[in-house]
Structure formats: C-alpha cells, structure tokens
Amino acid sequence: MFHLDPKQAVLDHVAQPAKPAAPNTLNDLAAMVADQPYDRAYSATVTTGIAQAAEIALLTITGLVVFGLNGGDTLLSALTTLGLVAVAEVFIARWGMHGVAAYRLRLEQFARVAASWTAAFVVLGALVLLFDRSEALSRSWIAAFWAVGLVVILGWRAALHLLVSRWTRAGKFRRRTVIVGGGKDAESLIASIDTIGKDDIQLIGVFDDRNDDRSPESVASVAKLGGVAELIEFARRTRVDLVLVSMPLFAEHRVLDMLRQLWVLPVDIRLSAHMSKLKFTRKAYSYIGGIPVFDMADRPISDWNLVFKWLFDKLVAIAALILLSPVMIGTAIAIKLDSPGPVFFRQKRHGFNNQLIDMWKFRSMRTDTLDATAAKLVTRDDPRVTKVGKFIRKTSIDELPQLFNVMMGELSIVGPRPHALAAKADNKLYYDAVEGYFARHRVKPGMTGWAQIHGWRGETDTVEKIMQRVNHDLYYIENWSLWLDLKIVLMTPISLITKRQNAF
C-alpha cells in the first residue's frame, strides 16, 4: 500500500518549473454533455443536520408541553426532558439512524428509533431507582412523555421518510460523477454503481488518457469523453461533484500524476477500492452509495462550512455597506469632481472554478487610459492614475464596491484575490508563470485574503511575487475556518496601514 499526501503533492507541483498551459478543448460529445442542463442537488450532510435539529426540537417541545399539562417541578422536568432527548439521540445515532440512507428505510428505521426512544426511558428509570428521586419526578409525566414522544418521533420519521424518498426519486441527492480510468476495473465499478449506488451517484462520463484496447470508446454503455486534461475543461463548463478514480492501488505514479492535474478543480476525488485484493478494516474506507473508496482530495469549504461562510459573507457585507456608505458616497463625489467619466469600473476576473465575473471597483484611472484586461500593471507614480485614484488605491477604498459582488454571490469577503485576465509577471501570464495557479480558484475569490494581510498585495511584476501569492492562497484554502476568516477581516485594516508599500 502506498502513501499519498495530496496536499504535499500539490505544493511540490506548484514548485515545479512552469509549463505552457494546455489548450482547453473538448470533443463534440463531451461539449454536448457539458452543455446539458442539470437540476440543483441537495447536500446529504446539511439535510441530515437539519433533520436531526428538527427532531431534537420537536421532542423537546413535546416534553415541555406534556410537563405543562401534568405539572411538577419546573426545573427538574425541563432538565429531564433535555436529558431524555439527548440520550435518545445518542442511541439513534449509535444505531445509524441519522443520514439520508437511514431516512430511506421504513420498518428498520421505525423499529430502531422506537427502541432508542424506549431505551432512553429505561436509562431514566434506572437513574431514578439509583438515586431514589421517584417522588420528585411525576410518573404520569414520564409515562405520558414516553407515549406522546413515541407518536411524535415516529410521525416525524414517517414524514421524513416520505420527503427523502421523494427527493431521492427526483435525484436530489445524486452527485454528478465522472470516472477516471477505463477497462475491466471501470466496468466493474459502473456495475456496482448501477446495483447499489444509483440513488447517490449520477454517472456522466468516463475519462481515460489511454487510447488503446484497454480503453474503449464506452465502458458499460457510459461514454468516454476524453482524457484527464479534457476533464479539467469539462468540470469548468458543467458541475462535477465527484471524481471516482478506477485504477489499481499499486499504480502510484499514474494516480499521483492524475491527482496533480485534477487538484485545481473544486471536486471530491476518491480512489475506488471495490476491486482491490487488499482488504482493510471497514473504518479504513469511506462509502459513497455503499461503494468503498479511499479519500484522496476533498472539495474545500463544502456542506455546512459552505453555509456558514455564506452567512458570514452576507452579514459582514451588509454591515460594511451600512457603516462604510458615507465613505463610498464621498468617494463617488470625489471621483466625479476629479476627472470626467463614470464612478465605477468593471473588469473581468476569474471567479470560482475559473468562471468569469464582472468585478466592481471605483474608477481610479483616467477614462482614456482604462485597461480592462490589466495588460499593463499599475506601477509607482503611474501617469494613468488620477489624483483621487492614487489615494483610493493606496487605501484600497477603490475595492469597496466589491461588496456588491459579495451580495450577488460572486465574491466572498475573504478568499484568494481575483486577478485580471491578462495580468503578467516577467512578461508571463500568471497561469503560465506558476503551475498549479488555478488551484486557488477552488473557492470563491475574496475582497481580502491571507496573502494580502501578509503584504503580498499590489504590484506583482516578478514570478517570485505571484508565487508567494499562490502559496499563501493555497495555505488559506487548506486551513480554512471561520476563525481564520474573522482573523483576516480584523487584520486587513492593520495591514493596509503597515504593509502599504506595494500598493500603487
């Protein structure tokens, strides 16, 4: 068994000498598949979390209502309610009855949930006997809570079963998946998906670099759409959630080469273990639709983390728009008085997964010298920059309109800074200068970032400077947390004062 460290692999890859970017082309079949519409999917993790929270709330409210009807010690009954619900949820989780796959079950789910609820009251009965507090807790309340709670939880589970089953039939939990690798291994993997994984996996194609008999044009009726290089362009034109690698475990160099190419994509990458003759304990595997896999790379900031970051972005953006509105209005007036032309300037930038976005800024250059592609970077004492422009660029006030991009969902408050399309370092486009450059687009770009608070802002005229930005951006992606975002937001005003030497 080989050891593969994906994070180290990509860092090593970025440090390698840059090679020209491969042309982004798809064959007609792959382009047709990529352009097909698809429905929005639901996160199984978020769905499970919401369902569990709703179940806890329902049972807690039930206990408090039953207590109110029976009377008794208010504090003790409330604490007992919370304790019973907590113990019941522990039993339910221990018996595997939380999760989309569990919600699809019927009789087994109901039986185990009912047993878990009853077991919690058995634990309560044992504690009452042990501590001799039977006079403090109303027996009628305990009996009523057990009976009513059982009806409530089974009714809730029945409704949840119907809802999840309907969403499953509609394909709401199916992850859009491609297979890398062909031949018999891929054929066996497809058969397993058709048998046990069709509720969770939607196969949209096979990609394989081989062009001999081992890699036919279709595998088990699933079309081959190209090689790994084409997969990168394919995943930028349509949503791909999961890459299943169907390669032998001993093919270390082939797997590593594939991973280095695909690391730039915001997808989960899993190595299929269904054909491996090496057998590990069950805990060594992850499971997708019942199929055992090894985790190779995860999409950064997904499921609940995506929800939390979305809330963080919207709350901070709204607060900033309110607090900084006088500054923004004053800046708009100053721009109008300083030079003729519009107040705002829009520029195409690469956003999440290389999608193009229009990024808003306050105009800081003369209208006749505006450079929409940033083919020429702004330098110190650049004659194209207006008097007001020099000040707002130095203080980063010119970037405040990007709060509107945040509200539209195109930017985050914190993330890798988006670069202009034609920006260069040493006369090389950024993605030619630094291999692995596009790995920074696995998350939404941000108004500020880890690189910016460490002084890597402003002019990037050398390969060393852009490499430093990329390395800092990759560090942020791999170590993301809400606390890190909060730290960067708090450090940004300080860095604007202490690290302003590169901003022109």
C-alpha positions as CSV (number, residue, x, y, z in Angstrom):
1,M,0.0,0.0,0.0
2,F,1.5,3.3,-1.0
3,H,1.2,6.6,0.9
4,L,-0.1,9.6,-1.0
5,D,-0.2,13.0,0.6
6,P,-2.4,15.2,-1.7
7,K,-1.5,18.5,0.0
8,Q,2.2,17.9,-0.3
9,A,1.7,16.7,-3.9
10,V,0.2,20.0,-5.0
11,L,2.8,22.1,-3.2
12,D,5.5,20.1,-4.9
13,H,3.7,20.6,-8.1
14,V,3.5,24.4,-7.7
15,A,7.2,24.5,-7.1
16,Q,8.0,22.7,-10.4
17,P,9.1,24.8,-13.4
18,A,6.2,26.2,-15.2
19,K,5.0,24.7,-18.5
20,P,2.8,26.2,-21.1
21,A,-0.9,25.9,-20.4
22,A,-2.6,23.2,-22.5
23,P,-5.4,24.4,-24.8
24,N,-8.8,24.0,-23.3
25,T,-10.7,22.0,-25.9
26,L,-13.5,19.4,-25.7
27,N,-14.6,16.9,-28.4
28,D,-18.2,17.3,-29.7
29,L,-19.6,14.6,-27.4
30,A,-18.0,16.0,-24.3
31,A,-19.1,19.5,-25.2
32,M,-22.7,18.3,-25.7
33,V,-22.8,16.5,-22.4
34,A,-21.2,19.5,-20.6
35,D,-23.9,21.9,-22.1
36,Q,-26.8,19.7,-20.9
37,P,-28.9,21.4,-18.1
38,Y,-28.9,19.8,-14.7
39,D,-31.0,20.2,-11.6
40,R,-29.8,21.6,-8.3
41,A,-28.7,19.0,-5.8
42,Y,-29.1,18.9,-2.0
43,S,-26.3,18.2,0.4
44,A,-26.9,15.0,2.3
45,T,-24.8,16.3,5.2
46,V,-26.8,19.5,5.5
47,T,-30.1,17.7,5.1
48,T,-29.1,15.3,7.9
49,G,-28.1,18.1,10.2
50,I,-31.4,20.0,9.7
51,A,-33.4,16.8,10.2
52,Q,-31.6,16.0,13.4
53,A,-32.0,19.5,14.8
54,A,-35.7,19.5,13.9
55,E,-36.1,16.1,15.6
56,I,-34.5,17.4,18.8
57,A,-36.6,20.5,18.8
58,L,-39.9,18.5,18.3
59,L,-39.1,16.1,21.1
60,T,-38.0,18.9,23.5
61,I,-41.2,20.9,22.8
62,T,-43.3,17.7,23.3
63,G,-41.7,17.1,26.7
64,L,-42.3,20.7,27.8
65,V,-45.9,20.6,26.6
66,V,-46.6,17.3,28.4
67,F,-45.0,18.7,31.5
68,G,-47.1,21.8,31.4
69,L,-50.3,19.6,31.2
70,N,-49.1,17.4,34.2
71,G,-47.5,20.0,36.5
72,G,-44.5,19.3,38.7
73,D,-41.0,20.6,39.4
74,T,-40.3,23.0,36.5
75,L,-36.6,22.9,36.6
76,L,-36.3,19.2,37.1
77,S,-38.8,18.3,34.4
78,A,-37.1,20.6,31.9
79,L,-33.6,19.1,32.7
80,T,-35.1,15.6,32.5
81,T,-36.6,16.4,29.1
82,L,-33.3,17.6,27.7
83,G,-31.5,14.6,29.2
84,L,-34.0,12.1,27.7
85,V,-33.9,13.7,24.3
86,A,-30.1,13.7,24.4
87,V,-29.8,10.1,25.4
88,A,-32.4,9.0,22.8
89,E,-30.4,10.9,20.1
90,V,-27.2,9.1,21.2
91,F,-28.9,5.7,20.8
92,I,-30.4,6.7,17.5
93,A,-27.0,7.9,16.2
94,R,-25.3,4.8,17.6
95,W,-27.7,2.6,15.6
96,G,-27.0,4.5,12.4
97,M,-30.5,6.1,12.1
98,H,-29.3,9.5,11.1
99,G,-28.4,10.1,7.5
100,V,-30.1,10.1,4.1
101,A,-29.6,6.4,3.7
102,A,-31.3,5.7,7.0
103,Y,-34.2,8.0,6.3
104,R,-34.9,6.0,3.2
105,L,-35.5,2.9,5.3
106,R,-39.0,2.2,6.6
107,L,-39.6,-0.7,9.1
108,E,-36.0,-0.9,10.2
109,Q,-35.8,2.8,10.8
110,F,-39.1,2.9,12.8
111,A,-38.1,-0.1,14.9
112,R,-34.7,1.2,15.8
113,V,-35.9,4.7,16.5
114,A,-38.7,3.4,18.7
115,A,-36.2,1.1,20.5
116,S,-33.8,4.1,21.0
117,W,-36.6,6.3,22.5
118,T,-37.7,3.5,24.8
119,A,-34.1,2.8,25.8
120,A,-33.7,6.4,27.0
121,F,-36.6,6.0,29.4
122,V,-35.1,2.7,30.6
123,V,-31.9,4.6,31.4
124,L,-34.1,7.3,33.2
125,G,-35.8,4.6,35.2
126,A,-32.5,3.1,36.3
127,L,-31.3,6.5,37.4
128,V,-34.5,7.2,39.4
129,L,-34.1,3.9,41.2
130,L,-30.4,4.5,41.8
131,F,-30.9,8.0,43.3
132,D,-34.3,7.4,44.8
133,R,-35.9,10.5,43.3
134,S,-39.1,8.9,42.3
135,E,-41.1,11.4,44.4
136,A,-39.6,14.3,42.5
137,L,-40.5,13.1,39.0
138,S,-44.1,12.6,38.2
139,R,-44.7,9.0,37.0
140,S,-47.7,10.2,35.0
141,W,-45.5,12.8,33.3
142,I,-42.8,10.2,32.4
143,A,-45.4,7.7,31.0
144,A,-47.2,10.5,29.1
145,F,-43.9,11.8,27.7
146,W,-42.8,8.3,26.5
147,A,-46.2,7.7,24.8
148,V,-46.7,11.1,23.2
149,G,-43.0,11.3,22.3
150,L,-43.1,7.9,20.6
151,V,-46.0,9.0,18.5
152,V,-44.3,12.3,17.7
153,I,-40.9,10.8,16.7
154,L,-42.5,8.0,14.6
155,G,-44.8,10.5,12.9
156,W,-41.8,12.8,12.2
157,R,-39.8,9.9,10.9
158,A,-42.7,8.8,8.6
159,A,-42.9,12.3,7.1
160,L,-39.1,12.5,6.8
161,H,-39.1,9.1,5.0
162,L,-41.7,10.3,2.5
163,L,-39.9,13.5,1.9
164,V,-36.4,12.0,1.5
165,S,-37.8,9.2,-0.7
166,R,-39.4,11.8,-3.0
167,W,-36.2,13.8,-3.2
168,T,-34.3,10.5,-3.9
169,R,-36.6,9.6,-6.8
170,A,-36.1,13.2,-8.1
171,G,-32.3,12.7,-8.0
172,K,-31.8,15.5,-5.5
173,F,-29.0,13.6,-3.6
174,R,-27.3,12.2,-6.7
175,R,-23.7,13.5,-7.0
176,R,-22.7,14.3,-10.6
177,T,-19.8,11.9,-11.1
178,V,-17.1,11.0,-13.6
179,I,-14.8,8.0,-13.6
180,V,-11.1,8.4,-14.4
181,G,-9.8,5.1,-15.8
182,G,-11.2,2.5,-18.2
183,G,-11.1,-1.2,-18.8
184,K,-12.5,-4.0,-16.6
185,D,-12.0,-2.1,-13.4
186,A,-14.2,0.8,-14.6
187,E,-16.7,-1.7,-16.0
188,S,-17.0,-3.4,-12.6
189,L,-17.3,0.0,-10.8
190,I,-20.1,1.0,-13.1
191,A,-21.9,-2.2,-12.4
192,S,-21.6,-1.6,-8.7
193,I,-23.0,1.9,-9.1
194,D,-25.9,0.6,-11.1
195,T,-26.6,-2.0,-8.4
196,I,-26.2,-0.2,-5.1
197,G,-25.2,3.4,-5.8
198,K,-27.7,4.7,-8.3
199,D,-29.6,6.7,-5.6
200,D,-26.4,8.7,-4.7
201,I,-24.3,8.8,-7.9
202,Q,-25.2,10.1,-11.4
203,L,-22.6,9.0,-13.9
204,I,-22.0,11.5,-16.6
205,G,-18.9,10.1,-18.3
206,V,-15.5,8.3,-18.3
207,F,-12.2,10.0,-18.8
208,D,-9.0,8.0,-19.6
209,D,-5.7,9.0,-21.1
210,R,-5.1,5.6,-22.7
211,N,-6.1,5.2,-26.3
212,D,-5.5,1.5,-26.8
213,D,-7.7,-1.6,-26.5
214,R,-7.7,-1.2,-22.7
215,S,-9.7,2.0,-23.0
216,P,-12.7,1.6,-25.5
217,E,-14.9,4.4,-26.5
218,S,-17.5,3.4,-24.0
219,V,-17.5,1.4,-20.8
220,A,-20.7,-0.5,-19.8
221,S,-22.6,2.0,-22.0
222,V,-21.0,5.0,-20.4
223,A,-19.3,7.2,-23.0
224,K,-15.6,8.0,-22.8
225,L,-15.4,11.8,-23.1
226,G,-11.7,12.4,-23.2
227,G,-8.5,12.3,-21.2
228,V,-7.7,13.9,-17.8
229,A,-6.7,17.2,-19.4
230,E,-10.1,17.4,-21.0
231,L,-11.8,16.6,-17.7
232,I,-10.4,19.9,-16.3
233,E,-12.2,21.9,-19.0
234,F,-15.3,19.7,-18.7
235,A,-15.6,20.4,-15.0
236,R,-15.3,24.1,-15.6
237,R,-18.2,24.0,-18.1
238,T,-20.6,21.9,-16.0
239,R,-21.0,20.9,-12.4
240,V,-18.9,17.9,-11.4
241,D,-19.2,16.9,-7.7
242,L,-17.1,13.7,-7.6
243,V,-14.2,12.1,-9.5
244,L,-14.0,8.3,-8.9
245,V,-10.6,7.0,-9.9
246,S,-10.7,3.4,-11.1
247,M,-7.0,2.5,-11.0
248,P,-5.1,-0.2,-9.2
249,L,-3.7,0.7,-5.8
250,F,-0.2,-0.1,-6.9
251,A,-0.3,2.4,-9.8
252,E,1.2,5.1,-7.6
253,H,2.8,7.2,-10.3
254,R,-0.2,7.2,-12.5
255,V,-2.5,8.1,-9.7
256,L,-0.2,10.9,-8.5
257,D,0.0,12.3,-12.0
258,M,-3.7,12.3,-12.3
259,L,-4.1,14.0,-8.9
260,R,-1.7,16.7,-9.8
261,Q,-3.7,17.6,-12.9
262,L,-7.1,17.5,-11.1
263,W,-6.1,19.3,-7.9
264,V,-7.1,22.6,-9.5
265,L,-10.8,21.6,-9.5
266,P,-13.2,22.1,-6.7
267,V,-14.3,18.4,-6.5
268,D,-14.0,15.4,-4.3
269,I,-11.6,12.9,-5.6
270,R,-11.9,9.3,-4.4
271,L,-9.9,6.1,-5.3
272,S,-12.3,3.2,-5.8
273,A,-11.5,0.2,-3.6
274,H,-14.1,-2.2,-4.9
275,M,-11.7,-4.3,-7.0
276,S,-8.7,-4.2,-4.6
277,K,-7.5,-7.6,-3.4
278,L,-6.1,-5.9,-0.3
279,K,-8.7,-5.9,2.5
280,F,-8.7,-3.3,5.2
281,T,-11.0,-2.8,8.2
282,R,-14.3,-1.1,7.5
283,K,-13.1,2.1,9.1
284,A,-10.3,2.4,6.6
285,Y,-12.9,3.2,3.8
286,S,-15.3,5.9,3.1
287,Y,-18.6,4.8,1.4
288,I,-20.5,6.5,-1.4
289,G,-23.7,4.8,-2.2
290,G,-22.4,1.7,-0.5
291,I,-19.3,1.6,-2.6
292,P,-16.0,1.5,-0.7
293,V,-13.5,4.3,-1.6
294,F,-10.3,5.9,-0.3
295,D,-10.3,9.6,0.2
296,M,-7.7,11.4,-1.9
297,A,-8.8,15.0,-2.0
298,D,-11.8,16.9,-0.7
299,R,-13.6,19.9,-2.2
300,P,-12.7,22.8,0.1
301,I,-15.5,24.5,2.0
302,S,-18.4,22.3,1.4
303,D,-21.7,21.3,3.1
304,W,-22.2,23.1,6.5
305,N,-18.9,25.0,6.1
306,L,-20.4,26.5,2.8
307,V,-23.5,27.5,4.7
308,F,-21.5,29.2,7.5
309,K,-19.2,31.0,5.1
310,W,-22.3,32.2,3.1
311,L,-23.8,33.6,6.2
312,F,-20.5,35.2,7.3
313,D,-20.2,36.9,3.8
314,K,-23.7,38.3,3.8
315,L,-23.6,39.5,7.4
316,V,-20.2,41.2,7.0
317,A,-21.1,42.7,3.6
318,I,-24.4,44.2,4.9
319,A,-22.7,45.6,8.0
320,A,-19.9,47.0,5.8
321,L,-22.3,48.6,3.3
322,I,-24.1,50.3,6.2
323,L,-21.0,51.5,8.1
324,L,-19.0,52.5,5.0
325,S,-21.8,54.1,3.0
326,P,-20.6,57.6,3.9
327,V,-17.1,56.8,2.7
328,M,-18.4,55.3,-0.6
329,I,-20.7,58.3,-1.3
330,G,-17.8,60.7,-0.6
331,T,-15.5,58.7,-2.9
332,A,-18.1,58.8,-5.7
333,I,-18.4,62.5,-5.4
334,A,-14.6,63.0,-5.3
335,I,-14.2,60.9,-8.4
336,K,-16.8,62.9,-10.3
337,L,-15.2,66.2,-9.3
338,D,-11.6,65.0,-10.1
339,S,-12.0,63.7,-13.6
340,P,-14.7,63.1,-16.2
341,G,-16.1,59.7,-16.6
342,P,-18.1,57.1,-14.7
343,V,-17.7,56.5,-11.0
344,F,-17.5,52.7,-11.3
345,F,-15.2,50.5,-13.3
346,R,-16.0,46.9,-14.1
347,Q,-13.3,44.4,-15.0
348,K,-13.5,40.7,-16.0
349,R,-11.8,38.4,-13.4
350,H,-11.6,34.7,-12.9
351,G,-14.0,33.6,-10.1
352,F,-14.9,30.3,-8.6
353,N,-13.8,27.3,-10.8
354,N,-12.4,29.8,-13.4
355,Q,-15.9,31.2,-14.1
356,L,-15.7,34.8,-15.4
357,I,-17.2,37.5,-13.2
358,D,-17.5,41.3,-13.6
359,M,-15.7,42.8,-10.6
360,W,-16.8,46.3,-9.5
361,K,-14.3,49.0,-8.4
362,F,-14.3,52.7,-8.0
363,R,-12.6,54.2,-11.1
364,S,-9.1,55.2,-10.3
365,M,-7.6,55.9,-13.8
366,R,-8.4,58.4,-16.5
367,T,-11.1,57.2,-18.8
368,D,-8.9,57.4,-21.9
369,T,-6.3,55.1,-20.2
370,L,-8.6,52.5,-18.7
371,D,-7.1,49.0,-19.1
372,A,-10.0,46.4,-18.9
373,T,-7.6,43.4,-19.1
374,A,-4.8,44.8,-17.0
375,A,-2.3,44.0,-19.7
376,K,0.0,46.6,-18.1
377,L,0.2,46.6,-14.4
378,V,-0.1,49.8,-12.4
379,T,3.3,51.0,-11.2
380,R,4.5,53.6,-8.8
381,D,3.6,57.2,-10.0
382,D,1.7,55.7,-12.9
383,P,0.5,58.7,-15.0
384,R,-2.7,56.9,-15.8
385,V,-3.9,57.1,-12.2
386,T,-5.9,60.2,-11.2
387,K,-5.2,62.2,-8.0
388,V,-8.2,60.7,-6.2
389,G,-7.2,57.3,-7.7
390,K,-3.8,57.4,-6.1
391,F,-5.4,57.8,-2.7
392,I,-8.2,55.2,-3.0
393,R,-5.8,52.7,-4.5
394,K,-3.3,53.2,-1.7
395,T,-6.1,52.8,0.9
396,S,-8.0,50.1,-1.0
397,I,-11.1,52.2,-0.9
398,D,-11.3,51.6,-4.7
399,E,-12.3,48.0,-3.9
400,L,-15.3,48.8,-1.6
401,P,-17.8,48.3,-4.5
402,Q,-16.9,44.7,-4.5
403,L,-19.3,44.4,-1.5
404,F,-21.9,44.3,-4.2
405,N,-20.2,41.3,-5.8
406,V,-20.3,39.7,-2.4
407,M,-24.1,40.3,-2.1
408,M,-24.5,38.8,-5.6
409,G,-22.6,35.7,-4.5
410,E,-19.7,36.2,-6.9
411,L,-17.1,37.0,-4.3
412,S,-16.5,36.2,-0.6
413,I,-15.3,38.7,2.0
414,V,-12.2,36.5,2.4
415,G,-10.6,34.4,-0.2
416,P,-7.8,34.4,-2.9
417,R,-7.8,37.8,-4.6
418,P,-9.1,37.6,-8.2
419,H,-6.6,38.7,-10.8
420,A,-7.1,40.4,-14.1
421,L,-7.2,38.1,-17.1
422,A,-4.1,39.5,-18.9
423,A,-2.0,40.2,-15.8
424,K,1.6,39.2,-16.2
425,A,4.8,38.6,-14.2
426,D,8.1,38.8,-16.0
427,N,6.0,39.0,-19.3
428,K,4.3,35.7,-18.5
429,L,0.7,35.3,-17.8
430,Y,0.2,34.2,-14.2
431,Y,-1.1,30.7,-15.0
432,D,2.0,30.2,-17.3
433,A,4.4,31.6,-14.7
434,V,3.2,29.3,-11.8
435,E,2.0,25.8,-12.4
436,G,-0.9,24.9,-10.2
437,Y,-2.1,28.5,-10.3
438,F,-5.7,27.6,-10.9
439,A,-5.8,25.6,-7.7
440,R,-6.6,28.9,-6.0
441,H,-9.9,29.0,-7.8
442,R,-11.3,26.0,-5.9
443,V,-13.0,28.5,-3.6
444,K,-14.7,31.8,-4.3
445,P,-12.2,34.7,-4.6
446,G,-12.3,37.3,-1.9
447,M,-12.1,41.0,-1.2
448,T,-9.2,40.4,1.1
449,G,-7.1,37.3,1.8
450,W,-4.3,35.6,3.6
451,A,-1.8,36.9,1.1
452,Q,-2.9,40.5,1.4
453,I,-2.5,40.7,5.2
454,H,1.0,39.3,4.8
455,G,2.0,42.1,2.5
456,W,1.5,40.4,-0.9
457,R,-0.8,42.9,-2.4
458,G,-0.4,45.5,-5.2
459,E,2.2,45.1,-8.0
460,T,3.2,41.5,-9.0
461,D,5.9,42.2,-11.5
462,T,8.0,39.1,-10.8
463,V,7.4,35.4,-10.7
464,E,8.5,35.3,-7.1
465,K,5.7,37.7,-6.0
466,I,3.0,35.8,-7.8
467,M,4.3,32.5,-6.4
468,Q,4.2,34.0,-2.9
469,R,0.5,34.9,-3.5
470,V,-0.3,31.5,-4.8
471,N,1.4,29.8,-1.9
472,H,-0.5,31.9,0.6
473,D,-3.8,31.3,-1.2
474,L,-3.2,27.6,-1.1
475,Y,-2.4,27.7,2.6
476,Y,-5.7,29.6,3.2
477,I,-7.7,27.0,1.2
478,E,-6.2,24.1,3.1
479,N,-6.6,25.7,6.5
480,W,-9.9,27.5,6.1
481,S,-12.1,28.1,9.1
482,L,-14.5,30.8,10.2
483,W,-11.9,31.9,12.8
484,L,-9.3,32.3,10.1
485,D,-11.8,34.4,8.0
486,L,-12.5,36.6,11.1
487,K,-8.8,37.0,11.8
488,I,-8.1,38.1,8.2
489,V,-11.0,40.6,8.3
490,L,-9.7,42.1,11.6
491,M,-6.1,42.2,10.3
492,T,-7.0,43.8,7.0
493,P,-7.3,47.4,8.2
494,I,-4.0,47.0,10.1
495,S,-2.2,45.6,7.1
496,L,-3.5,48.5,4.9
497,I,-1.5,50.8,7.2
498,T,1.6,48.7,8.0
499,K,2.0,46.9,4.6
500,R,1.1,49.5,2.0
501,Q,4.5,49.7,0.2
502,N,3.3,47.6,-2.7
503,A,0.0,49.3,-3.4
504,F,0.1,51.9,-6.2
